[in-house]
């Protein structure tokens, strides 16, 4: 099967990779692609690796990486609008740059995939997606984030999600929908290194308005226990927020996995407006995969993913979370035992090798 994987990256993560790799901006498209894949940020790279090993033809595209996409355009003689009058407010809206659309469409046309599998719904441009649909047999999207207006679903033949209530919603909207959990790429472990000093309690994630419920819980923890934090959207927090007491900035890709690899335990909490009462987020698999103790909020389906109390620890509220953190900081043997069991479960049942096999079964069903 020939599959084009499409996913956007956070601007901060792209900038971090270019800073880490001298002269990367001047390298060929393929060299840049390999470098970003080696940084292990974004699940399209995990899918690409495993699907390729299964014998499928894969191309992974990051349409919002302007540097890399324009390099591809130069190498393939693709022209695009640079956006005239971008510094003239009155005219700017009439002369928008079209490099993202033109280059992406050109890539899809050249590759001629059976399936275009999008991992981002932020491409809220039905005209673009309808044009992409013309170039493939199946247009699918994977989404487990805040849902946009249903009109943006129209071009897609298939909606894949890791949230059970989303599948019900999509089907009510008249769309084909299948459930597919997130996972962990086990080969990342070979690239990680243990530091002399380990973090006791960590949190990595967003702190924007959509995370406000979780921010309140995290602040109650940070008021009583030292918690090292990394993430984005901290401008939403009060300047005196306890979350910022041991804040280390943004962290992405292998650097993020190294933090988890060197954490005794990490905390996560789901976005209630999106996940409702279902366990779903990527930290579930990333943290356990890296071998640190996952302490997550209690959800109805958590026991279907991990054995609670034996492979992960679940909390009911902020007070319960603080109590559990203190307990496992004082009982290292128990902490280590649960963390090891959680890692073994993830490597066995939640690897991207397994997810890729499940994904192919889904795509074959709809092709």
C-alpha positions in Angstrom: 0.0 0.0 0.0 1.2 3.5 -0.8 0.5 5.9 2.0 1.1 9.7 2.4 1.2 10.7 6.1 0.5 14.4 6.8 1.1 16.1 10.1 2.0 19.6 11.2 4.6 20.3 13.9 4.7 22.9 16.7 6.6 25.9 15.5 8.7 25.7 18.7 9.7 22.1 18.0 10.8 22.9 14.5 12.9 25.9 15.7 14.5 23.7 18.4 15.6 21.1 15.8 17.1 23.7 13.5 19.0 25.2 16.4 20.4 21.9 17.4 21.6 21.0 13.9 24.0 23.5 12.3 23.4 24.2 8.6 20.3 22.0 8.5 18.3 24.8 6.8 20.6 24.5 3.8 20.5 20.7 3.5 18.4 18.8 1.0 14.8 17.9 1.6 15.6 14.3 2.3 18.4 15.2 4.7 16.1 17.5 6.6 13.4 14.8 6.7 15.8 12.3 8.1 16.9 14.7 10.8 13.4 15.5 11.9 12.5 11.8 12.0 15.6 11.1 14.1 14.3 13.6 16.7 11.3 11.4 17.2 8.8 14.3 17.5 5.4 13.5 15.9 3.7 10.2 15.5 3.9 10.3 11.7 7.6 9.4 11.9 6.7 6.4 14.2 4.0 5.2 11.7 6.4 5.8 8.8 9.1 3.7 10.3 6.9 0.7 11.2 4.7 0.8 8.1 7.9 0.9 5.9 9.2 -2.2 7.8 5.9 -3.9 7.0 6.6 -3.4 3.3 4.4 -0.4 2.6 5.6 2.7 0.6 5.5 5.7 2.8 6.0 9.4 2.5 5.8 11.6 5.6 5.0 15.3 5.0 5.1 18.3 7.4 3.2 20.9 5.4 3.8 23.8 7.8 7.6 23.4 7.8 8.2 26.3 5.4 12.0 25.8 5.2 11.7 22.1 4.3 8.7 22.4 2.0 10.2 25.2 0.0 13.4 23.2 -0.3 11.3 20.4 -1.8 9.7 22.9 -4.2 13.1 24.0 -5.4 14.3 20.5 -6.0 11.1 19.6 -7.9 10.6 22.9 -9.9 7.3 23.8 -8.2 6.3 27.4 -8.2 4.2 29.2 -5.6 3.1 32.6 -4.5 5.4 34.3 -1.9 2.6 36.6 -0.8 2.9 40.1 -2.2 2.2 43.1 0.0 2.6 41.1 3.2 3.8 44.3 4.9 0.8 46.3 3.7 -2.2 45.6 6.0 -4.8 46.8 3.6 -3.6 44.5 0.7 -2.3 41.6 2.8 -5.6 39.7 3.0 -6.0 39.8 -0.8 -2.4 38.5 -1.6 -2.0 35.6 0.8 1.0 33.3 0.2 -0.1 29.9 -1.2 3.2 27.9 -0.7 1.6 25.5 1.8 -1.2 24.5 -0.5 0.7 24.5 -3.8 3.6 22.4 -2.5 1.5 19.9 -0.6 -0.8 19.3 -3.6 2.3 18.9 -5.8 3.8 16.3 -3.4 0.6 14.3 -3.3 0.3 14.4 -7.1 3.9 13.3 -7.6 3.6 10.5 -5.1 0.1 9.3 -6.2 -0.7 7.5 -2.9 -3.5 5.0 -2.4 -4.2 6.6 1.0 -3.6 10.1 2.3 -3.6 9.8 6.1 -3.8 13.1 7.9 -2.9 13.4 11.6 -4.0 17.0 11.8 -7.4 18.7 11.5 -5.9 22.2 11.6 -5.8 22.1 7.8 -9.3 23.7 7.9 -9.4 24.3 4.3 -12.1 22.1 2.6 -11.0 23.3 -0.9 -7.5 22.0 -0.2 -8.7 18.7 1.2 -11.1 18.1 -1.6 -8.2 18.7 -4.1 -6.1 16.2 -2.2 -9.0 13.7 -2.2 -8.9 13.7 -6.0 -5.4 12.4 -5.9 -6.0 9.3 -3.8 -8.3 6.4 -3.3 -8.9 7.0 0.5 -8.6 10.2 2.5 -8.5 9.6 6.2 -7.9 11.7 9.3 -6.8 10.8 12.8 -8.1 13.2 15.5 -8.5 13.1 19.2 -8.3 16.8 19.9 -10.9 19.6 20.2 -13.3 19.1 17.4 -13.8 21.8 14.7 -17.1 22.5 13.0 -18.4 19.2 11.3 -18.2 21.0 7.9 -14.5 20.3 8.0 -15.1 16.6 8.1 -16.8 16.6 4.7 -13.9 15.6 2.4 -12.8 12.7 4.6 -13.8 9.1 3.8 -12.7 7.9 7.3 -12.3 9.4 10.7 -9.9 7.6 13.0 -9.7 8.5 16.7 -8.4 7.2 20.1 -11.6 8.5 21.9 -14.6 6.1 22.0 -17.2 8.9 22.2 -15.7 10.5 19.1 -16.4 7.4 17.0 -20.1 7.6 18.0 -20.2 11.3 17.2 -18.6 10.9 13.8 -20.9 8.1 12.9 -23.9 10.2 13.9 -22.5 12.8 11.5 -22.6 10.2 8.7 -18.9 9.5 8.6 -17.0 6.1 8.7 -15.1 6.0 12.0 -12.7 3.6 13.7 -11.0 3.5 17.1 -7.2 3.4 17.3 -5.2 4.0 20.5 -2.0 6.0 20.6 1.2 4.3 21.4 5.0 4.3 22.0 7.9 3.8 19.7 10.2 1.3 21.5 13.3 2.0 19.4 13.5 5.5 21.1 14.8 3.8 24.2 18.1 3.0 22.4 18.7 6.8 22.0 18.1 7.8 25.6 20.7 8.3 28.4 20.4 8.1 32.1 21.6 11.2 34.0 23.3 11.1 37.3 20.5 13.2 38.9 17.0 12.0 38.3 13.9 14.1 38.6 11.5 12.9 41.3 8.2 14.4 40.0 7.7 15.9 36.6 5.0 17.3 34.3 5.4 18.0 30.6 2.5 19.6 28.6 0.5 22.6 27.8 -0.7 25.3 30.3 -3.1 27.2 28.0 -6.7 28.1 28.7 -7.9 24.6 27.6 -5.7 23.1 30.3 -7.1 25.3 33.2 -8.7 22.5 35.1 -5.4 20.6 35.0 -3.5 23.7 35.9 -5.4 24.0 39.1 -4.6 20.5 40.1 -0.9 20.9 39.2 -0.6 24.1 41.2 -2.0 22.3 44.3 0.8 19.7 43.8 3.5 22.2 43.2 2.5 24.1 46.4 3.3 21.1 48.5 5.9 19.0 46.5 8.8 20.0 44.3 7.7 19.4 40.7 9.9 20.0 37.7 7.8 21.3 34.7 8.3 21.8 31.0 5.8 22.9 28.4 4.2 25.7 26.4 1.5 28.4 26.8 2.8 29.5 30.2 1.6 33.0 29.4 -1.8 31.8 30.5 -0.5 31.2 34.0 -0.3 33.8 36.8 3.2 35.0 37.2 3.2 33.7 40.7 1.9 30.3 39.7 3.7 27.5 41.6 3.9 25.6 38.3 6.6 28.0 37.3 8.8 27.5 40.4 10.8 24.8 38.7 9.9 25.5 35.1 12.5 24.6 32.5 11.0 25.9 29.2 9.7 23.9 26.2 11.0 20.4 25.5 10.4 18.3 22.4 11.2 15.0 20.7 14.2 13.1 22.1 14.8 15.8 24.7 11.3 15.2 26.0 11.7 11.5 26.1 15.0 12.0 28.0 13.2 13.9 30.7 10.7 11.1 31.1 13.5 8.5 31.0 15.1 10.4 33.9 11.9 10.9 35.9 10.9 8.7 38.9 7.3 9.6 38.2 5.4 12.0 35.9 1.9 13.4 36.3 -0.7 13.7 33.5 -4.3 14.8 33.4 -6.8 14.8 30.5 -8.6 17.8 29.0 -12.1 17.3 30.3 -13.9 19.1 27.5 -12.3 16.8 24.9 -11.6 13.4 26.6 -14.6 13.5 29.0 -14.2 10.4 31.2 -11.9 8.5 28.9 -8.1 7.9 29.2 -6.5 8.8 25.9 -3.5 11.2 25.9 0.0 10.5 24.6 1.7 10.8 28.0 0.0 7.5 29.0 2.2 5.6 26.6 5.3 7.9 26.4 5.8 7.9 30.2 5.2 4.2 30.7 7.3 3.4 27.6 10.2 5.4 29.1 10.0 3.4 32.4 8.9 6.1 34.8 5.8 5.8 37.1 2.7 7.2 35.4 0.3 9.0 37.8 -2.8 9.8 35.8 -6.4 10.9 36.5 -8.9 8.1 36.9 -11.0 7.4 33.8 -13.6 4.8 32.9 -11.5 3.0 30.4 -8.1 3.3 32.1 -8.3 -0.3 33.3 -8.7 -1.5 29.7 -5.3 0.0 28.9 -3.3 -0.6 32.1 -3.9 -2.5 35.3 -4.5 0.2 37.8 -2.3 0.0 40.9 0.0 -2.5 39.3 1.1 -0.9 36.0 0.0 2.8 36.6 -1.3 4.9 39.5 -4.6 6.7 39.2 -5.8 9.7 41.3 -9.3 11.0 41.9 -8.6 14.7 42.7 -5.8 17.0 43.7 -5.7 15.9 47.4 -5.6 12.2 46.3 -2.8 13.0 43.8 -0.6 14.8 46.5 -1.2 11.8 48.8 -0.2 9.3 46.2 2.9 11.2 45.1 4.1 11.4 48.7 3.5 7.7 49.2 5.5 6.6 46.2 8.3 9.0 46.9 8.6 7.3 50.3 8.2 3.7 48.9 10.8 3.5 46.2 10.6 -0.3 45.7 6.8 -0.1 45.1 7.3 2.8 42.7 9.9 1.0 40.7 7.9 -2.2 40.6 4.8 -0.4 39.1 6.9 1.6 36.7 8.6 -1.6 35.4 5.3 -3.3 35.0 3.9 -0.3 33.2 6.8 -0.3 30.8 6.5 -4.0 30.0 2.8 -3.6 29.3 3.4 -0.7 26.9 6.2 -2.4 25.1 4.0 -5.5 24.7 0.6 -4.1 23.9 1.0 -0.4 23.0 3.9 -0.2 20.6 3.7 1.7 17.3 4.6 -1.6 15.6 1.3 -3.0 16.9 -0.6 0.2 16.2 0.7 0.2 12.6 -0.6 -3.3 12.1 -4.0 -2.2 13.4 -4.0 0.8 11.2 -3.3 -1.2 8.1 -6.3 -3.5 8.9 -8.5 -0.4 9.2 -7.3 1.1 5.9 -7.7 -2.2 4.1 -11.3 -2.4 5.3 -12.2 0.9 3.7 -10.0 0.7 0.6 
